């Protein structure tokens, strides 16, 4: 934090994060209480710049905000027309029949294939039309706490040079003060972590667990395009103890969204999520959709997979947690947008009541969540993801079918997440090395050529935003025991082990960071911390991503 004088601005409400939950909260609050002053900050250069998802979404929460969303021009224009689910072997794809019966939560009919970035851009237009002040390019850097209450956030300084000194274009950050602050930072929010630690919000919940989603967008020949086609796969190339699966969606003007999610509780230290995602494209079930096409965008993002068992306490003195920063994703549905938006709507309703009643806390928010369809949905889905950790992939699929058909999500027990993701890696000596094929630069590619398509913006002269607390810990733990796993789990070639024959050390290419936050999650000794870089840094995902 700068020692220079910082300006201060006051609002009724500050919202940190311009994703679906933060924008839904802003819109709903303005609908209920037009006189409320709302400031929403977003670390990306524009709304949507850091938004990454498949995405197939349910319109349920959007309809609560805007019953006439279609006539208002919401970019939900590709309804799902075909919905397939495959179990893959190395050479075959076995289609799961009666998907809507065996696993009804995977039924996507009635949903829409979208660019979630475009949906957020549209939501931002609606919010601004209602009078919400939106400031993209401003990252929340620290909490403002007075008398045990969060009273806002401070944005990061701009123009700080690598050595920490103020550069010629230095501009101090701004203290944004508010009666209530809503944190909508998305998965593994940096300020959310401090809120959780400060107010001990995880004392009664399981450790959070996460997945890493890596995505490409392809433009394919018109004759290959099937608007609304939805496909998910499990199985190869992942082993029977590694949770994950792929998606492939046809949408827009001859576009295909393809990606792979891998649970970050995986054990094999030699596994590379990026390489798994690349080699999967050569499977005939996937390749036929992409051949003759052109890859036009790339990105990666962690996602919250802990479900209801890992939800922290949601309200604290002066604010609340909304969306994926709390962990509202419905993992078996592979969806979090409608649940994130619903949490934002309920938080806004709680804020409106608190402001009208001169209340000092948002404790009603927790009760609103528990009395909503959101809670019932997550409660029904609670055992599916942890069943895969408990029984492996084959056992997890069998249990999920039984849970859906026999118990309909109401089994009289709850499975828990006993271990944080950073504790699950096996040592290099106990892990089997994986021989990944070289990229052919037609269907499969390397990390650096992929990064070009992430449209990164990063001033290399700014301080490194990936903090390694102890180089000795990296050497004795990451290198000696695990063979530098960060050089593989990072999908952006940020981390390199260099001088490995003489004096191994870690090189950090911070300018490559796509802000997926996997390193912050998976580092074995929690020796790496992601903090926000200068506002506007990182990917600038285009429309259609």
ROZA-339200 format. One line per 4 residues: number of its first residue (from 1); for each residue y, z, x of C-alpha. Coordinates in Angstrom, 3 decimals. Layout:
BEGIN
NUM	Y/Z/X ~ ... .
***
This chain:
BEGIN
1	0.000/0.000/0.000 ~ 3.418/-0.951/1.367 ~ 6.007/1.600/2.438 ~ 8.736/-0.776/1.213 .
5	10.387/-0.047/-2.112 ~ 8.271/-1.191/-5.008 ~ 9.629/-2.196/-8.368 ~ 8.257/-0.520/-11.458 .
9	7.807/-2.004/-14.931 ~ 6.791/-0.133/-18.067 ~ 4.675/-1.322/-20.985 ~ 2.743/0.215/-23.810 .
13	-0.481/-1.286/-22.468 ~ -1.554/-2.875/-19.191 ~ -4.726/-4.966/-19.140 ~ -6.362/-5.739/-15.796 .
17	-8.277/-9.010/-16.000 ~ -7.835/-12.287/-17.855 ~ -11.409/-12.915/-18.938 ~ -12.804/-12.916/-22.495 .
21	-12.675/-9.127/-22.979 ~ -9.150/-8.612/-21.668 ~ -7.743/-11.530/-23.644 ~ -9.557/-10.456/-26.814 .
25	-8.119/-6.957/-26.430 ~ -4.601/-8.314/-25.971 ~ -4.868/-10.630/-28.969 ~ -6.349/-8.031/-31.305 .
29	-3.764/-5.427/-30.348 ~ -0.922/-7.853/-31.035 ~ -2.501/-8.790/-34.365 ~ -2.645/-5.130/-35.362 .
33	0.596/-3.953/-33.807 ~ 3.005/-6.811/-32.996 ~ 5.620/-4.458/-31.547 ~ 3.281/-3.325/-28.754 .
37	4.382/-4.441/-25.284 ~ 1.367/-5.740/-23.366 ~ 1.117/-6.884/-19.754 ~ -2.065/-8.677/-18.662 .
41	-2.609/-9.400/-14.967 ~ -5.179/-11.780/-13.524 ~ -6.096/-12.052/-9.822 ~ -6.874/-15.777/-10.103 .
45	-4.144/-18.347/-9.577 ~ -4.343/-19.155/-13.295 ~ -6.285/-17.942/-16.290 ~ -9.782/-19.382/-15.957 .
49	-9.586/-19.905/-12.191 ~ -12.205/-17.218/-11.515 ~ -14.220/-17.596/-14.731 ~ -17.807/-18.661/-14.155 .
53	-20.622/-18.696/-16.688 ~ -23.296/-21.052/-17.998 ~ -22.190/-21.024/-20.793 ~ -23.762/-20.971/-24.229 .
57	-21.823/-18.610/-26.466 ~ -22.078/-17.097/-29.902 ~ -18.909/-17.448/-31.960 ~ -19.355/-14.106/-33.754 .
61	-16.625/-12.149/-31.963 ~ -14.304/-15.155/-31.836 ~ -14.571/-15.437/-35.617 ~ -13.434/-11.818/-35.934 .
65	-10.306/-12.675/-33.947 ~ -9.650/-16.084/-35.458 ~ -11.636/-16.942/-38.604 ~ -10.023/-20.397/-38.407 .
69	-10.770/-20.916/-34.690 ~ -12.014/-24.456/-35.274 ~ -8.806/-25.673/-36.912 ~ -6.817/-23.888/-34.197 .
73	-8.463/-26.108/-31.584 ~ -10.773/-23.665/-29.819 ~ -12.809/-25.606/-27.223 ~ -16.190/-25.005/-28.881 .
77	-17.012/-28.626/-29.535 ~ -20.631/-28.996/-28.393 ~ -23.070/-27.277/-30.774 ~ -26.584/-26.662/-29.491 .
81	-28.866/-29.477/-30.679 ~ -32.085/-28.834/-28.735 ~ -33.370/-25.597/-27.229 ~ -36.287/-25.591/-24.743 .
85	-37.827/-22.850/-22.610 ~ -40.288/-23.564/-19.796 ~ -42.532/-21.563/-17.512 ~ -42.653/-23.422/-14.209 .
89	-45.422/-23.803/-11.675 ~ -44.703/-25.699/-8.466 ~ -45.348/-29.060/-10.134 ~ -45.507/-28.446/-13.884 .
93	-43.371/-27.138/-16.704 ~ -45.219/-25.341/-19.503 ~ -43.141/-25.340/-22.656 ~ -43.155/-22.062/-24.586 .
97	-43.826/-22.988/-28.253 ~ -42.266/-21.250/-31.250 ~ -39.562/-19.825/-29.000 ~ -37.498/-18.503/-31.892 .
101	-40.533/-16.569/-33.154 ~ -41.931/-15.206/-29.880 ~ -38.547/-14.452/-28.294 ~ -35.933/-14.707/-31.062 .
105	-33.142/-13.524/-28.776 ~ -33.490/-16.830/-26.899 ~ -32.848/-18.896/-30.031 ~ -29.578/-20.750/-29.418 .
109	-29.285/-22.784/-32.597 ~ -25.879/-22.172/-34.135 ~ -24.348/-21.478/-30.711 ~ -22.085/-23.681/-28.587 .
113	-22.210/-25.044/-25.040 ~ -18.782/-24.488/-23.508 ~ -16.730/-24.241/-20.388 ~ -15.921/-20.533/-20.466 .
117	-12.900/-21.147/-18.256 ~ -11.517/-23.499/-20.899 ~ -12.240/-20.948/-23.627 ~ -10.243/-18.367/-21.668 .
121	-7.373/-20.807/-21.154 ~ -7.287/-21.348/-24.915 ~ -7.409/-17.601/-25.602 ~ -4.514/-17.125/-23.162 .
125	-2.446/-19.657/-25.124 ~ -3.119/-17.704/-28.313 ~ -2.222/-14.419/-26.601 ~ 1.040/-15.783/-25.225 .
129	1.873/-17.191/-28.649 ~ 1.585/-13.646/-29.985 ~ 3.916/-12.301/-27.298 ~ 1.540/-11.019/-24.611 .
133	3.021/-11.152/-21.083 ~ 0.395/-12.778/-18.837 ~ 0.821/-12.742/-15.065 ~ -1.781/-14.781/-13.138 .
137	-1.923/-14.506/-9.363 ~ -1.519/-10.722/-9.375 ~ -4.450/-8.594/-8.251 ~ -4.691/-4.944/-9.212 .
141	-4.767/-3.127/-5.863 ~ -4.641/0.588/-6.702 ~ -4.584/3.048/-9.555 ~ -1.516/4.952/-10.645 .
145	-2.569/8.486/-11.586 ~ -0.305/11.307/-12.699 ~ -1.464/14.748/-13.860 ~ -5.052/13.556/-14.096 .
149	-4.206/10.524/-16.251 ~ -4.239/6.855/-15.326 ~ -0.697/5.655/-15.980 ~ -1.059/2.072/-14.802 .
153	-1.899/0.021/-11.729 ~ -0.127/-1.249/-8.663 ~ -0.436/-4.892/-7.723 ~ -1.098/-5.926/-4.153 .
157	1.593/-6.787/-1.651 ~ 2.085/-10.478/-0.877 ~ 2.706/-11.898/2.581 ~ 0.897/-9.247/4.642 .
161	-0.455/-10.741/7.874 ~ -3.892/-10.277/9.396 ~ -2.808/-7.414/11.626 ~ -1.348/-5.539/8.664 .
165	2.291/-6.280/9.496 ~ 4.727/-7.742/7.003 ~ 5.129/-11.493/7.376 ~ 8.319/-13.514/6.834 .
169	7.388/-14.086/3.170 ~ 6.471/-10.489/2.468 ~ 6.954/-9.307/-1.106 ~ 5.969/-5.792/-2.129 .
173	3.694/-5.321/-5.104 ~ 4.823/-3.968/-8.447 ~ 3.850/-0.737/-10.168 ~ 2.909/-1.571/-13.744 .
177	3.070/1.605/-15.795 ~ 1.662/2.031/-19.276 ~ 0.664/4.545/-21.888 ~ -2.839/3.055/-21.782 .
181	-4.571/0.852/-19.211 ~ -7.601/-1.274/-20.065 ~ -9.807/-2.432/-17.211 ~ -11.365/-5.817/-17.950 .
185	-12.108/-6.878/-14.387 ~ -15.506/-8.419/-14.963 ~ -18.656/-7.526/-13.064 ~ -18.242/-4.933/-10.285 .
189	-14.519/-4.480/-10.800 ~ -12.862/-2.983/-7.736 ~ -10.447/-0.726/-9.640 ~ -13.179/0.096/-12.121 .
193	-15.232/1.533/-9.270 ~ -12.413/3.934/-8.432 ~ -11.953/4.877/-12.079 ~ -15.675/5.586/-12.407 .
197	-15.688/7.719/-9.245 ~ -12.460/9.558/-10.076 ~ -13.510/10.534/-13.587 ~ -17.275/10.756/-12.895 .
201	-18.089/8.270/-15.632 ~ -21.666/7.604/-14.496 ~ -22.994/11.154/-14.602 ~ -25.181/10.398/-17.627 .
205	-26.191/6.773/-17.071 ~ -28.711/4.832/-15.011 ~ -27.575/3.127/-11.812 ~ -26.024/-0.273/-12.609 .
209	-28.136/-3.275/-11.728 ~ -26.928/-6.839/-11.272 ~ -27.865/-10.472/-11.002 ~ -26.337/-13.298/-8.984 .
213	-25.609/-16.514/-10.848 ~ -25.046/-19.689/-8.809 ~ -23.779/-22.713/-10.697 ~ -23.152/-26.423/-10.304 .
217	-21.576/-28.906/-12.703 ~ -22.847/-32.483/-12.583 ~ -21.494/-35.676/-14.106 ~ -24.391/-37.877/-15.149 .
221	-24.729/-41.420/-16.583 ~ -23.930/-41.612/-20.270 ~ -27.400/-42.895/-21.133 ~ -28.921/-39.701/-19.675 .
225	-26.581/-37.360/-21.489 ~ -27.853/-35.321/-24.455 ~ -24.888/-33.348/-25.852 ~ -26.012/-29.865/-26.893 .
229	-29.311/-29.925/-24.983 ~ -30.161/-26.393/-23.757 ~ -32.960/-25.580/-21.319 ~ -34.037/-22.345/-19.643 .
233	-36.850/-21.792/-17.154 ~ -38.658/-18.908/-15.497 ~ -41.355/-18.906/-12.837 ~ -41.330/-21.132/-9.747 .
237	-39.730/-21.014/-7.216 ~ -39.413/-17.222/-7.594 ~ -42.428/-15.019/-6.912 ~ -43.958/-12.832/-9.589 .
241	-41.912/-9.779/-8.558 ~ -38.463/-11.418/-8.415 ~ -36.560/-11.500/-11.687 ~ -34.622/-14.623/-12.499 .
245	-34.481/-17.981/-14.169 ~ -32.508/-21.185/-14.501 ~ -30.298/-22.755/-17.139 ~ -29.366/-26.371/-17.761 .
249	-26.906/-27.375/-20.491 ~ -25.536/-30.792/-21.493 ~ -21.951/-30.593/-22.738 ~ -18.552/-32.262/-22.749 .
253	-18.109/-35.807/-21.508 ~ -21.391/-36.539/-19.702 ~ -21.432/-33.124/-18.022 ~ -24.385/-30.909/-17.137 .
257	-24.125/-27.227/-16.255 ~ -27.002/-26.145/-13.990 ~ -27.616/-22.816/-12.362 ~ -29.979/-20.062/-11.313 .
261	-29.714/-16.313/-11.840 ~ -31.638/-13.987/-9.527 ~ -31.854/-10.250/-10.093 ~ -30.289/-8.428/-7.150 .
265	-33.099/-5.888/-7.173 ~ -35.236/-8.441/-5.297 ~ -37.270/-7.089/-2.378 ~ -37.850/-9.892/0.147 .
269	-35.064/-9.700/2.722 ~ -35.624/-13.339/3.707 ~ -34.893/-14.624/0.213 ~ -31.794/-16.820/-0.131 .
273	-30.596/-17.191/-3.737 ~ -28.643/-20.313/-2.794 ~ -31.679/-22.005/-1.246 ~ -33.846/-21.061/-4.213 .
277	-31.291/-22.653/-6.507 ~ -31.239/-25.823/-4.426 ~ -34.977/-26.348/-4.147 ~ -35.499/-25.733/-7.861 .
281	-33.541/-28.931/-8.555 ~ -36.405/-30.967/-7.131 ~ -38.781/-29.744/-9.814 ~ -39.452/-32.645/-12.217 .
285	-38.290/-30.576/-15.229 ~ -34.852/-30.241/-13.597 ~ -34.517/-33.331/-11.410 ~ -34.770/-35.844/-14.264 .
289	-31.550/-34.449/-15.745 ~ -29.554/-34.700/-12.508 ~ -30.795/-37.874/-10.829 ~ -28.258/-40.699/-10.658 .
293	-25.551/-38.105/-11.237 ~ -22.770/-36.647/-9.098 ~ -22.182/-32.980/-8.369 ~ -18.532/-32.167/-9.097 .
297	-18.184/-28.355/-9.030 ~ -19.814/-25.278/-7.515 ~ -19.405/-21.522/-7.839 ~ -21.151/-18.152/-7.899 .
301	-20.665/-14.797/-9.602 ~ -22.487/-11.514/-10.008 ~ -23.300/-10.366/-13.531 ~ -24.136/-6.964/-14.980 .
305	-27.798/-6.606/-15.998 ~ -28.134/-2.858/-16.554 ~ -27.677/-3.008/-20.303 ~ -27.124/0.029/-22.478 .
309	-28.917/2.405/-20.079 ~ -26.354/1.692/-17.364 ~ -23.209/1.877/-19.478 ~ -20.800/4.471/-18.079 .
313	-18.619/6.689/-20.216 ~ -16.143/4.125/-21.529 ~ -12.942/6.127/-22.097 ~ -11.045/8.336/-19.659 .
317	-7.592/9.937/-19.626 ~ -5.162/7.065/-19.993 ~ -7.503/4.155/-20.555 ~ -10.881/2.525/-21.091 .
321	-13.374/0.029/-19.674 ~ -14.073/-3.222/-21.545 ~ -16.324/-6.226/-21.066 ~ -18.596/-6.878/-18.118 .
325	-16.801/-4.347/-15.917 ~ -18.547/-1.754/-18.106 ~ -21.726/-3.819/-18.459 ~ -21.933/-5.154/-22.018 .
329	-24.025/-8.221/-21.204 ~ -27.093/-8.833/-23.382 ~ -29.501/-9.800/-20.609 ~ -32.430/-11.210/-22.626 .
333	-29.978/-13.391/-24.570 ~ -28.391/-14.432/-21.249 ~ -25.044/-13.921/-22.944 ~ -22.096/-11.614/-22.441 .
337	-19.069/-13.399/-23.861 ~ -19.429/-12.328/-27.498 ~ -20.262/-8.750/-26.493 ~ -17.378/-8.596/-24.007 .
341	-14.946/-9.864/-26.635 ~ -16.220/-7.377/-29.208 ~ -15.666/-4.494/-26.774 ~ -12.117/-5.753/-26.210 .
345	-11.513/-5.913/-29.963 ~ -12.742/-2.343/-30.448 ~ -10.695/-1.087/-27.504 ~ -7.584/-2.704/-29.017 .
349	-8.237/-1.035/-32.358 ~ -8.572/2.322/-30.581 ~ -5.327/1.757/-28.683 ~ -3.468/0.845/-31.877 .
353	-4.657/4.031/-33.575 ~ -3.755/6.121/-30.531 ~ -0.253/4.662/-30.279 ~ 0.351/5.146/-33.987 .
357	-0.885/8.729/-33.825 ~ 0.770/9.641/-30.498 ~ -2.677/10.391/-29.042 ~ -3.194/10.720/-25.302 .
361	-6.758/9.440/-25.021 ~ -9.044/6.714/-26.349 ~ -12.089/8.835/-27.162 ~ -12.389/7.006/-30.503 .
365	-13.314/3.852/-28.570 ~ -16.685/5.291/-27.560 ~ -17.517/6.046/-31.200 ~ -16.349/2.639/-32.377 .
369	-18.702/1.010/-29.869 ~ -21.651/3.151/-31.039 ~ -20.989/2.277/-34.678 ~ -20.694/-1.473/-34.081 .
373	-23.070/-4.427/-34.077 ~ -22.488/-4.567/-30.312 ~ -24.275/-1.234/-29.781 ~ -27.120/-2.193/-32.120 .
377	-27.593/-5.464/-30.255 ~ -27.740/-3.810/-26.832 ~ -29.966/-1.033/-28.176 ~ -32.448/-3.599/-29.457 .
381	-32.435/-5.446/-26.120 ~ -32.581/-2.337/-23.918 ~ -36.203/-2.539/-22.708 ~ -36.468/-6.227/-21.865 .
385	-34.773/-6.398/-18.452 ~ -36.254/-3.127/-17.060 ~ -39.727/-4.196/-18.239 ~ -39.638/-6.957/-15.609 .
389	-38.832/-4.444/-12.870 ~ -41.588/-2.142/-14.129 ~ -44.377/-4.661/-14.789 ~ -43.400/-7.724/-12.753 .
393	-42.510/-11.095/-14.241 ~ -45.804/-11.780/-15.986 ~ -46.065/-8.276/-17.412 ~ -42.390/-8.351/-18.348 .
397	-42.825/-11.556/-20.354 ~ -45.853/-10.117/-22.169 ~ -44.012/-6.871/-22.917 ~ -40.919/-8.754/-24.103 .
401	-43.015/-10.727/-26.582 ~ -44.670/-7.552/-27.878 ~ -41.323/-5.760/-28.059 ~ -39.853/-8.600/-30.097 .
405	-42.795/-9.265/-32.423 ~ -44.231/-5.775/-32.918 ~ -41.348/-3.368/-32.380 ~ -38.440/-5.780/-33.016 .
409	-36.548/-3.961/-30.286 ~ -37.133/-0.533/-31.832 ~ -39.870/0.819/-29.574 ~ -39.886/4.647/-29.525 .
413	-39.271/4.699/-25.767 ~ -36.628/3.529/-23.350 ~ -37.320/2.114/-19.902 ~ -34.866/3.088/-17.194 .
417	-33.446/1.612/-13.996 ~ -34.478/4.171/-11.365 ~ -33.077/2.380/-8.318 ~ -29.773/0.803/-7.343 .
421	-30.027/-2.796/-6.114 ~ -29.039/-1.946/-2.542 ~ -32.157/0.266/-2.159 ~ -34.820/-2.308/-3.028 .
425	-34.980/-4.518/0.079 ~ -38.101/-4.397/2.216 ~ -37.696/-4.382/5.966 ~ -37.848/-7.723/7.735 .
429	-41.181/-6.782/9.301 ~ -42.637/-6.178/5.819 ~ -41.205/-9.316/4.183 ~ -42.671/-12.809/4.198 .
433	-40.406/-15.484/5.631 ~ -39.605/-18.406/3.345 ~ -39.512/-21.988/4.640 ~ -36.742/-23.714/2.702 .
437	-36.537/-27.538/2.771 ~ -33.543/-29.233/4.336 ~ -30.967/-30.656/1.904 ~ -31.216/-34.341/1.097 .
441	-27.480/-34.544/0.202 ~ -28.418/-36.379/-2.995 ~ -29.871/-33.648/-5.192 ~ -29.826/-30.700/-2.776 .
445	-26.988/-29.604/-0.503 ~ -25.911/-26.978/2.023 ~ -23.501/-24.094/1.474 ~ -20.499/-25.552/3.264 .
449	-20.491/-28.833/1.353 ~ -20.890/-26.793/-1.831 ~ -17.866/-24.648/-0.996 ~ -15.674/-27.728/-0.896 .
453	-16.369/-28.085/-4.630 ~ -15.313/-24.485/-5.342 ~ -11.686/-25.517/-4.679 ~ -10.950/-22.473/-2.531 .
457	-7.458/-21.231/-1.784 ~ -7.142/-18.550/0.865 ~ -4.424/-17.833/3.413 ~ -6.426/-17.255/6.600 .
461	-3.604/-15.177/8.055 ~ -3.976/-12.425/5.441 ~ -6.020/-9.280/6.194 ~ -9.782/-9.613/5.814 .
465	-10.659/-8.386/2.321 ~ -14.313/-7.698/3.124 ~ -14.403/-4.316/4.802 ~ -17.302/-3.379/7.090 .
469	-17.024/0.359/7.494 ~ -19.216/0.660/10.591 ~ -20.312/-2.110/12.953 ~ -22.903/0.268/14.372 .
473	-24.414/0.725/10.912 ~ -24.569/-3.042/10.505 ~ -26.377/-3.367/13.844 ~ -28.881/-0.548/13.340 .
477	-29.535/-1.166/9.648 ~ -28.697/-4.704/8.579 ~ -29.696/-6.407/11.807 ~ -32.440/-4.238/13.280 .
481	-34.210/-3.418/10.011 ~ -33.421/-6.253/7.613 ~ -32.522/-9.253/9.775 ~ -28.955/-9.661/8.467 .
485	-29.655/-10.122/4.730 ~ -25.954/-10.731/3.965 ~ -26.193/-14.066/5.779 ~ -28.711/-15.125/3.097 .
489	-27.682/-13.398/-0.129 ~ -24.071/-14.535/0.203 ~ -23.837/-17.942/-1.545 ~ -20.684/-18.915/0.351 .
493	-21.516/-18.680/4.090 ~ -19.117/-15.769/4.519 ~ -21.410/-13.770/6.807 ~ -22.935/-14.915/10.094 .
497	-24.943/-12.994/12.648 ~ -23.751/-14.293/16.045 ~ -24.667/-13.694/19.692 ~ -28.104/-12.709/18.450 .
501	-29.779/-13.185/21.848 ~ -27.397/-10.919/23.725 ~ -25.296/-8.531/21.620 ~ -25.695/-9.263/17.881 .
505	-22.608/-8.825/15.771 ~ -21.369/-9.864/12.358 ~ -18.801/-12.615/11.907 ~ -16.937/-12.665/8.587 .
509	-15.568/-15.986/7.336 ~ -13.429/-14.415/4.624 ~ -11.782/-17.732/3.761 ~ -15.133/-18.908/2.311 .
513	-15.375/-16.083/-0.229 ~ -15.875/-17.132/-3.863 ~ -15.464/-13.481/-4.927 ~ -18.972/-13.143/-6.348 .
517	-19.124/-9.537/-5.005 ~ -22.828/-9.733/-4.113 ~ -22.177/-8.164/-0.716 ~ -20.506/-5.179/-2.372 .
521	-23.653/-4.719/-4.481 ~ -26.611/-5.609/-2.239 ~ -25.626/-4.283/1.197 ~ -28.450/-1.839/2.051 .
525	-26.238/1.011/3.279 ~ -23.189/0.144/1.144 ~ -21.375/-0.549/4.387 ~ -19.540/-3.612/3.017 .
529	-16.769/-3.210/0.459 ~ -15.040/-6.046/-1.386 ~ -11.379/-5.380/-2.067 ~ -8.973/-7.815/-3.747 .
533	-7.411/-10.346/-1.390 ~ -3.875/-11.531/-1.925 ~ -3.347/-12.538/-5.561 ~ -4.287/-16.142/-6.270 .
537	-6.852/-16.282/-3.457 ~ -10.393/-17.435/-4.015 ~ -11.817/-20.241/-6.117 ~ -9.784/-22.317/-8.513 .
541	-12.496/-23.478/-10.847 ~ -11.397/-26.597/-12.706 ~ -11.408/-27.299/-16.413 ~ -14.999/-27.948/-17.447 .
545	-16.476/-25.391/-15.029 .
***
